[in-house]
Amino acid sequence: MQTLHLHNHTWDIHSPRCRIVCFIALIVSLIAIMFSPTLTIALAVAGLIALLWGVSYWLIVSSRVQYTLTATHLQQHLAKGGWVVKWNNIHRIDVCQDGGSDSWGAPLPWVGIRLKRYQPYLCSICPRIASDILMDQRSLLYLGVKRHPKYALEDILLDAEPYYDEHGHRYAGLIGMLANRMRYQREFHGYDIYLSASDLDRSPEEFVGLTRRYLAAAESELLEEN
């Protein structure tokens, strides 16, 4: 399978569209400066335009989410870092359903990935990304708690207890909190990793179909090697 790069929006600072807009903004700036009655006003206009473009660039970079699909792995790239999961560590990929993976329900705007082992994923992620995930997926946790009243939200929202994987490895801090959150989310919704539909360049159903082709190809290659 060929390497494929996907991202949630095409507005890139290096794209032709962005260059055209930058060129137009430059022309407008020059005209404003030329016809400004004083140098102070001209510099103020130029500074304001530069500030607006600086903020726009920061918003573009900070909101950009990219996925890389290769023959061996799926990787998410964010402004602060990312994570990687090998296909041979993925048990299932599907669109999340309201009600869990074992019962029928309305689709949720999330793609779920169920792992075979937590360790490779937890070792590939940094605390900053773990913190963002804990915050971004609160809505899913709220929904899960509503469906499972035996849990109190305040007890599991930021569960800081150390997590021990199947091999006895200990995870503490933000990584341990993320592992505990994954454990709860698996019980609530059936998956461990969740990709928001707003971070995809296509519908969740199309993304699932694409990733399943890569997953099937990786499984087929593994069978041939054995």
Order of alpha helices (4+ residues) and beta strands (2+ residues): beta-alpha-alpha-beta-beta-beta-beta-beta-alpha-alpha-alpha-alpha-beta-beta-alpha-beta-alpha
